[in-house]
Protein backbone atom coordinates (compact mmCIF):
# COMPACT_ATOMS: atom_id res chain seq x y z
CA UNK A 1 0.00 0.00 0.00
CA UNK A 2 1.42 3.36 -1.04
CA UNK A 3 0.25 6.89 -0.29
CA UNK A 4 0.43 9.62 -2.97
CA UNK A 5 -0.81 12.98 -1.60
CA UNK A 6 -4.32 12.35 -0.29
CA UNK A 7 -4.90 9.18 -2.30
CA UNK A 8 -4.19 5.70 -1.13
CA UNK A 9 -3.27 3.06 -3.69
CA UNK A 10 -3.39 -0.62 -2.83
CA UNK A 11 -0.99 -2.83 -4.76
CA UNK A 12 -1.94 -6.46 -5.14
CA UNK A 13 0.66 -9.04 -4.16
CA UNK A 14 2.37 -10.76 -7.11
CA UNK A 15 0.69 -13.93 -8.24
CA UNK A 16 2.50 -17.12 -7.53
CA UNK A 17 2.84 -19.61 -10.30
CA UNK A 18 1.30 -22.95 -9.53
CA UNK A 19 4.20 -24.74 -11.14
CA UNK A 20 7.61 -23.16 -11.36
CA UNK A 21 10.08 -24.87 -13.68
CA UNK A 22 13.56 -23.53 -14.08
CA UNK A 23 15.72 -24.12 -17.14
CA UNK A 24 17.62 -27.21 -15.81
CA UNK A 25 14.34 -28.91 -14.89
CA UNK A 26 12.95 -28.28 -18.37
CA UNK A 27 16.14 -29.61 -19.95
CA UNK A 28 16.10 -32.84 -17.95
CA UNK A 29 12.40 -33.47 -18.52
CA UNK A 30 12.69 -35.10 -22.00
CA UNK A 31 15.35 -37.51 -20.77
CA UNK A 32 13.31 -38.34 -17.69
CA UNK A 33 10.20 -39.04 -19.77
CA UNK A 34 12.21 -41.21 -22.13
CA UNK A 35 13.70 -43.23 -19.25
CA UNK A 36 10.26 -43.77 -17.75
CA UNK A 37 8.79 -44.94 -21.07
CA UNK A 38 11.80 -46.95 -22.31
CA UNK A 39 13.08 -48.38 -19.01
CA UNK A 40 10.82 -48.04 -15.97
CA UNK A 41 7.58 -49.20 -17.59
CA UNK A 42 9.15 -52.25 -19.35
CA UNK A 43 10.83 -53.26 -16.07
CA UNK A 44 7.52 -53.02 -14.21
CA UNK A 45 5.85 -55.14 -16.90
CA UNK A 46 8.68 -57.66 -16.62
CA UNK A 47 8.27 -57.86 -12.85
CA UNK A 48 4.52 -58.32 -13.24
CA UNK A 49 5.05 -61.14 -15.79
CA UNK A 50 7.32 -62.93 -13.31
CA UNK A 51 4.39 -63.30 -10.89
CA UNK A 52 1.85 -64.70 -13.31
CA UNK A 53 1.47 -67.51 -15.81
CA UNK A 54 -1.37 -68.85 -17.95
CA UNK A 55 -3.41 -69.78 -14.86
CA UNK A 56 -3.03 -66.38 -13.15
CA UNK A 57 -0.84 -65.30 -10.22
CA UNK A 58 1.94 -67.80 -9.71
CA UNK A 59 5.42 -68.19 -8.23
CA UNK A 60 6.22 -71.14 -10.45
CA UNK A 61 8.93 -69.21 -12.29
CA UNK A 62 10.77 -68.31 -9.10
CA UNK A 63 10.39 -71.83 -7.74
CA UNK A 64 11.97 -73.15 -10.92
CA UNK A 65 14.75 -70.55 -11.08
CA UNK A 66 15.67 -70.63 -7.38
CA UNK A 67 14.81 -74.25 -6.61
CA UNK A 68 16.12 -76.22 -9.58
CA UNK A 69 19.85 -77.10 -9.35
CA UNK A 70 20.15 -76.64 -13.13
CA UNK A 71 19.04 -73.01 -13.00
CA UNK A 72 21.00 -72.34 -9.82
CA UNK A 73 24.09 -73.52 -11.70
CA UNK A 74 23.27 -71.12 -14.51
CA UNK A 75 22.96 -68.23 -12.04
CA UNK A 76 26.34 -69.19 -10.62
CA UNK A 77 27.81 -69.27 -14.15
CA UNK A 78 26.63 -65.70 -14.73
CA UNK A 79 27.98 -64.52 -11.36
CA UNK A 80 31.29 -66.24 -12.04
CA UNK A 81 31.45 -64.69 -15.51
CA UNK A 82 30.72 -61.20 -14.17
CA UNK A 83 33.14 -61.57 -11.25
CA UNK A 84 36.10 -62.86 -13.27
CA UNK A 85 35.50 -60.29 -16.01
CA UNK A 86 35.35 -57.48 -13.45
CA UNK A 87 38.45 -58.60 -11.55
CA UNK A 88 40.44 -59.14 -14.74
CA UNK A 89 39.37 -55.77 -16.14
CA UNK A 90 40.26 -54.04 -12.86
CA UNK A 91 43.71 -55.65 -12.59
CA UNK A 92 44.54 -54.66 -16.16
CA UNK A 93 42.58 -51.42 -16.34
CA UNK A 94 43.79 -49.70 -13.15
CA UNK A 95 47.50 -49.64 -14.11
CA UNK A 96 46.50 -48.67 -17.66
CA UNK A 97 44.41 -45.76 -16.37
CA UNK A 98 47.26 -44.66 -14.08
CA UNK A 99 49.77 -44.71 -16.96
CA UNK A 100 47.30 -42.88 -19.20
CA UNK A 101 46.74 -40.12 -16.65
CA UNK A 102 50.50 -39.60 -16.19
CA UNK A 103 51.45 -39.75 -19.88
CA UNK A 104 52.56 -36.61 -21.77
CA UNK A 105 49.78 -34.66 -23.43
CA UNK A 106 50.35 -35.83 -27.02
CA UNK A 107 50.87 -39.44 -26.03
CA UNK A 108 47.82 -39.24 -23.76
CA UNK A 109 45.62 -38.20 -26.69
CA UNK A 110 46.88 -41.13 -28.77
CA UNK A 111 46.44 -43.68 -25.97
CA UNK A 112 42.98 -42.34 -25.13
CA UNK A 113 41.97 -42.74 -28.77
CA UNK A 114 43.25 -46.33 -28.82
CA UNK A 115 41.22 -47.14 -25.70
CA UNK A 116 38.09 -45.35 -26.87
CA UNK A 117 38.17 -46.70 -30.43
CA UNK A 118 36.99 -50.25 -29.52
CA UNK A 119 33.81 -48.76 -28.06
CA UNK A 120 32.88 -47.49 -31.53
CA UNK A 121 33.01 -51.01 -33.00
CA UNK A 122 30.04 -53.35 -32.75
CA UNK A 123 30.38 -56.00 -30.06
CA UNK A 124 29.46 -58.64 -32.65
CA UNK A 125 32.32 -57.54 -34.90
CA UNK A 126 34.79 -57.59 -32.01
CA UNK A 127 33.65 -61.02 -30.84
CA UNK A 128 33.85 -62.49 -34.35
CA UNK A 129 37.34 -61.02 -34.66
CA UNK A 130 38.38 -62.72 -31.42
CA UNK A 131 36.89 -66.03 -32.59
CA UNK A 132 38.87 -65.82 -35.85
CA UNK A 133 42.03 -64.91 -33.96
CA UNK A 134 41.69 -67.95 -31.67
CA UNK A 135 40.94 -70.56 -34.34
CA UNK A 136 43.32 -73.47 -34.84
CA UNK A 137 44.79 -71.63 -37.83
CA UNK A 138 44.47 -68.23 -36.20
CA UNK A 139 47.18 -65.80 -35.24
CA UNK A 140 47.25 -66.82 -31.56
CA UNK A 141 48.02 -70.46 -32.32
CA UNK A 142 50.52 -69.37 -34.98
CA UNK A 143 52.30 -67.18 -32.44
CA UNK A 144 52.42 -69.90 -29.79
CA UNK A 145 53.76 -72.42 -32.34
CA UNK A 146 56.50 -70.11 -33.58
CA UNK A 147 57.56 -69.17 -30.06
CA UNK A 148 57.85 -72.85 -29.16
CA UNK A 149 55.24 -72.88 -26.39
CA UNK A 150 53.15 -75.59 -28.09
CA UNK A 151 53.87 -78.35 -30.60
CA UNK A 152 50.47 -78.46 -32.28
CA UNK A 153 47.57 -76.02 -32.58
CA UNK A 154 45.24 -75.94 -29.58
CA UNK A 155 41.48 -75.65 -29.53
CA UNK A 156 40.84 -72.24 -28.00
CA UNK A 157 37.40 -71.34 -29.30
CA UNK A 158 34.45 -72.77 -27.33
CA UNK A 159 36.51 -72.96 -24.16
CA UNK A 160 36.29 -71.01 -20.92
CA UNK A 161 39.64 -69.41 -21.70
CA UNK A 162 38.19 -67.93 -24.89
CA UNK A 163 35.13 -66.76 -22.98
CA UNK A 164 37.01 -64.92 -20.23
CA UNK A 165 39.65 -63.58 -22.61
CA UNK A 166 36.97 -62.24 -24.91
CA UNK A 167 34.86 -60.76 -22.12
CA UNK A 168 37.81 -58.89 -20.59
CA UNK A 169 38.83 -57.68 -24.02
CA UNK A 170 35.34 -56.34 -24.76
CA UNK A 171 34.67 -54.67 -21.40
CA UNK A 172 38.15 -53.40 -20.49
CA UNK A 173 37.56 -49.85 -21.84
CA UNK A 174 34.52 -49.52 -19.56
CA UNK A 175 36.85 -50.04 -16.61
CA UNK A 176 39.67 -47.80 -17.80
CA UNK A 177 37.68 -44.71 -18.69
CA UNK A 178 35.94 -44.06 -15.31
CA UNK A 179 39.17 -44.62 -13.39
CA UNK A 180 41.11 -42.41 -15.78
CA UNK A 181 38.54 -39.61 -15.47
CA UNK A 182 39.13 -39.54 -11.70
CA UNK A 183 42.91 -40.03 -11.82
CA UNK A 184 43.50 -37.13 -14.18
CA UNK A 185 41.95 -34.78 -11.57
CA UNK A 186 44.35 -35.83 -8.81
CA UNK A 187 47.09 -33.43 -7.86
CA UNK A 188 50.46 -35.18 -8.49
CA UNK A 189 51.91 -33.26 -5.55
CA UNK A 190 49.91 -35.43 -3.17
CA UNK A 191 52.14 -38.43 -3.80
CA UNK A 192 55.23 -36.23 -3.47
CA UNK A 193 53.91 -34.93 -0.15
CA UNK A 194 53.32 -38.48 1.09
CA UNK A 195 56.85 -39.46 0.06
CA UNK A 196 58.30 -36.43 1.85
CA UNK A 197 56.53 -37.58 5.03
CA UNK A 198 58.24 -40.95 4.82
CA UNK A 199 55.56 -43.04 3.09
CA UNK A 200 56.82 -45.68 0.69
CA UNK A 201 55.28 -46.41 -2.72
CA UNK A 202 52.96 -49.12 -1.38
CA UNK A 203 51.79 -47.00 1.56
CA UNK A 204 51.26 -44.01 -0.70
CA UNK A 205 49.17 -46.07 -3.07
CA UNK A 206 47.07 -47.69 -0.33
CA UNK A 207 46.59 -44.54 1.79
CA UNK A 208 46.42 -41.80 -0.86
CA UNK A 209 46.00 -42.88 -4.48
CA UNK A 210 43.59 -45.78 -4.09
CA UNK A 211 41.11 -44.06 -1.71
CA UNK A 212 41.00 -40.93 -3.84
CA UNK A 213 40.40 -42.92 -7.02
CA UNK A 214 37.79 -45.16 -5.44
CA UNK A 215 34.83 -43.34 -7.08
CA UNK A 216 36.27 -44.24 -10.49
CA UNK A 217 36.90 -47.82 -9.37
CA UNK A 218 33.33 -48.14 -8.14
CA UNK A 219 31.97 -46.72 -11.37
CA UNK A 220 34.08 -49.13 -13.41
CA UNK A 221 33.12 -52.13 -11.29
CA UNK A 222 29.46 -51.23 -11.48
CA UNK A 223 29.55 -50.80 -15.26
CA UNK A 224 31.57 -53.91 -16.05
CA UNK A 225 29.82 -56.26 -13.65
CA UNK A 226 26.26 -55.16 -14.41
CA UNK A 227 26.83 -55.47 -18.16
CA UNK A 228 29.00 -58.60 -18.18
CA UNK A 229 26.67 -60.56 -15.88
CA UNK A 230 23.95 -59.96 -18.49
CA UNK A 231 26.16 -60.57 -21.54
CA UNK A 232 24.57 -62.58 -24.32
CA UNK A 233 26.45 -62.09 -27.60
CA UNK A 234 30.01 -62.77 -26.46
CA UNK A 235 29.28 -65.99 -24.48
CA UNK A 236 27.05 -67.23 -27.29
CA UNK A 237 29.72 -66.78 -29.96
CA UNK A 238 32.81 -67.82 -27.97
CA UNK A 239 31.53 -70.80 -25.99
CA UNK A 240 27.91 -71.44 -27.03
CA UNK A 241 25.63 -73.64 -24.94
CA UNK A 242 28.60 -75.21 -23.13
CA UNK A 243 28.41 -72.34 -20.62
CA UNK A 244 24.81 -71.27 -20.13
CA UNK A 245 24.12 -67.86 -18.61
CA UNK A 246 21.01 -66.12 -17.32
CA UNK A 247 20.64 -64.05 -20.49
CA UNK A 248 20.73 -67.20 -22.64
CA UNK A 249 18.01 -68.78 -20.50
CA UNK A 250 15.91 -65.64 -20.90
CA UNK A 251 16.37 -65.67 -24.67
CA UNK A 252 15.42 -69.35 -24.96
CA UNK A 253 12.45 -68.88 -22.64
CA UNK A 254 11.04 -66.01 -24.69
CA UNK A 255 12.02 -67.09 -28.21
CA UNK A 256 12.00 -70.90 -28.17
CA UNK A 257 9.85 -72.45 -25.44
CA UNK A 258 7.60 -69.35 -25.05
CA UNK A 259 7.69 -69.56 -21.26
CA UNK A 260 7.36 -65.87 -20.41
CA UNK A 261 7.03 -66.57 -16.69
CA UNK A 262 10.40 -68.35 -16.60
CA UNK A 263 12.10 -65.68 -18.69
CA UNK A 264 10.71 -62.83 -16.59
CA UNK A 265 11.65 -64.56 -13.32
CA UNK A 266 15.23 -65.06 -14.49
CA UNK A 267 15.35 -61.42 -15.66
CA UNK A 268 14.22 -60.18 -12.23
CA UNK A 269 16.87 -62.32 -10.51
CA UNK A 270 19.52 -60.90 -12.83
CA UNK A 271 18.30 -57.36 -12.18
CA UNK A 272 18.41 -57.89 -8.41
CA UNK A 273 21.95 -59.28 -8.61
CA UNK A 274 23.20 -56.34 -10.68
CA UNK A 275 21.54 -53.71 -8.48
CA UNK A 276 22.83 -55.39 -5.31
CA UNK A 277 26.41 -55.34 -6.57
CA UNK A 278 26.16 -51.68 -7.58
CA UNK A 279 24.78 -50.53 -4.22
CA UNK A 280 27.14 -52.77 -2.22
CA UNK A 281 30.24 -51.52 -4.01
CA UNK A 282 29.11 -47.92 -3.56
CA UNK A 283 28.44 -48.48 0.16
CA UNK A 284 31.90 -49.93 0.84
CA UNK A 285 33.72 -47.45 -1.40
CA UNK A 286 32.39 -44.30 0.29
CA UNK A 287 34.23 -44.81 3.63
CA UNK A 288 37.47 -45.46 1.75
CA UNK A 289 37.00 -42.28 -0.28
CA UNK A 290 36.35 -40.26 2.90
CA UNK A 291 39.47 -41.70 4.52
CA UNK A 292 41.49 -40.68 1.47
CA UNK A 293 40.19 -37.12 1.59
CA UNK A 294 40.93 -36.85 5.32
CA UNK A 295 44.38 -38.32 4.92
N, C-alpha and C positions, 0 to 999 in steps of 0.2 A: 504494500500500500504506500503510495507516494502522495505528497501534498504539494500542489502548485497554486500559489495564492490562496484563494478561498475555496478552491475545488479539491475534492479528494478523488483520486483515481485508484481503483483496485485492480491490481495485476493478478491474473490467474496463474497458478503454479504451472510449470511446464508439464506437459503430458508425458507419462512414462510409457515407453514401448512395451508391449506385452512380451515380445520376444526380441532380445538384443543379440545379434550375431556379429562378431567382429570378423575381420578379414581372415585370420588363420582358421577360424571355425568354418567359414564358408569354403575355404580351400580344401580342408580335410573332409568335408562332407561327401563329395563324390567317391573318394576312396573308401570311406566308411560304408556308404551304401553298397558299393561293389562287393566289399568283403562280406557284408551281411547276406547279399543275394548269392554270391558265388562260393562262399565258404560256410558261414554259420547255418544257413537254412539246409544245405545238403548234409551237413554233419548231424543236424537234428533229425532229419529224415532217416539217416543211416542208423542213428541210435534207436529210433522208433522201430525200424525194421528188425533190429536185433532182438526185440521183445515180442515179436509176433511171427506166426507162420500161417499156413493155410487154414488152420482151425481157430485162429484168434491169438490172444495173448499167450505167450509161451516162453519158457527159458530153455527150450531144447537146444538151441544153438550154443548157449553158454555151457550147458551140461556136456555137450559134445566137445567143445573147444577146450574147456578146463578140466574135463574128466576123462577124456580118452588119451591114453599114453602116446598114441600116434600124433595127435595134434599138440600135445605138450612138448613132444620132441621137436615139432616144427617151430613152436614158439622159442624153444631154446636155441634152435639153429639161427633164427633171426636175431636173437639177443647176442649170440656168439659172433655172428657176422658183424653186427653193429659195433660191438665192443672191440673186436680185433681191428676193424677198419679205423675206429676212432683212435685207439692206442697207437697203431702204426702211423696214422696221419699226424698225430701229435708229436711222436718221437722224431719224425722226419721234418715236419712242418715248423716246429718251434725253432730249431737251429737255422732253418732256411729263412724264416722271418727275421731272426736276429741279424743274420748276415746281410739280408736285404736292407734292413733299416740302417745299417752302419756302412753300406757301400757308398762310394762316391756318387755324385748326382747323376752323371751320364750313365754310369754302369747300373745305377739303381733303376733308371728308366728302362733300360734294356732288359734287366732281370724281371722287373714288374710286368713288362709286356710278355715275356716268355711264360710267366706264371698265369697271367690273365688270359692268354690266347686259348688254352684248352677249354676255357669256359664258353668260348664262342663256337665250339665244334659240338655237333650233336653227340649225345651220349651213345647212340647206336653206332655212329661212325667210329668213335673212339674204341668201343668194345669190340667191334669187328676188326679194327686194326690190331688190337691186342691178341685176338684169337689167331689172326694170320701170323703175327710175330712169334707166337708160341706153338705153331704147328711143328710136326716132325721135320719138315723141310724149311722151317722158319729161321729167322735171323738169330734167335736165342739159342736154338740147338746148334746152329752153325758156329756160333761164337764159342759155346762150351766145347764142341768137338775140336776146334782149332786151338783152343787154349789147353787142351789135354785133360780137362776135368771129367769127361765122359768118353766112352769108347764107341757108343752107338746112340742114335737119337732117342730121346726120352719122350714119353707121352705127357705133355704138359697141359693141353687143353682138356676140359672136363675133369679137372682135379681141384682139390681144395686150394692148392698152391696158386693155380690160375685164378681162382675166385678171389682170394685175398689180395693177390698182386694187382689184379684188375680193379678191385674196389678201392684200394689205397691210391692207385694211379688216378682214378676218376675223381675222387673226392678230396685229394690232397690240396688243391687250390682253395677249397672252402675252409680249410684249416689255416692256411698260411695268411690269407688276406685279413681276417679279423685280428690276428695276433700282430701282424705287421702294422695295421692301422693304429694300434695302441703303442707299439714299440717306437714308432717314429715320433711320437709326442713326448717320449721320455727325455729328460735332460741328461746328456752324457756325463755331466759333472757329478751326478749322484754317485756313480760307481767310483769316480776318482775320490770323492769325499769319503766313501766307505773304505777305500784302500788306504787313504791317509790316516784313518782312525784305527788301522791295524787289521781290517777284515781281509781275509784271503779271497780268492776267486770264487770258491764254493760258497763261503758265507755270504759274500756279496750277492751272488745269484739267488740264494735261498731267502735272504732277508730283505733284499732291495728289488732286484729285477723281477723275480717271479711274482711276488705279491702285487707289484704295480702293473704287471701285464696280465694279471688274472682275469680282468674283464674280457680281454681278447681271447684268452684260453677258453673261458666259459662259452663265449659266443661261438668259437670254432667247434668245441665239443658238442654244443647243442645242435649246430647245423649239421655236422657230419653224422652224428649218431641218429638224429631224427630222420634224416634222409636215407642213410645206409640201411637202417633197420627195416625200412619200407621199400628197399630197392627191388626192382622187378626185372629190368632189361638186362643188367650186367650178370646177375646170377643165372638167368635163363639162357644167355648166350655162352657163358664160360663154363658152366657145370651142368645145366639142364635140370632134369628131375632127380638127379642123384643127390641134390642138396635142396630140399624143399624149404621154402620160406613162407611167412605169413601172407605176403603179397601174392605169391603164386597160388596159395590156397584160395584167397579171395577171388583171383581171376578165374580159377577153375569153377568155383562155386557159382559165380555169376554167369560165366560164358558157356560152361560145359554141362554141369549137372543141374543148373538153374535152381540152386538152393540159396535163395536170397537171405534166409535167416542165418545160415551158417556163414555166408560171406560177410554179412553185417556184423555178426558177433565177433568174428576174427578181426574185422576192421576196428571195432571199438576197443578190443584188447590191445591192438597195435597202437591206437591213439593214446590209450592210457599209459602204455609203456613209454612212449616218446615224451608225453607231457611230464610224467614223473621224473624222467632223467633230466629234462630241462630245468624243472623247478629245484630238484635236488642239487644239481651242479651249481645253480645260482645261489642256493642257500649256503652251501659250504664255501663258495668262493668269496662271498661278501666279507666274512671275518678276516680272511687272508688279505684282501684288498685294503681293509681298514688298518690292519697291522702294518702293511707296507707304507701307507700314507703317514702313520704315526712315527714309524721308524725313520 
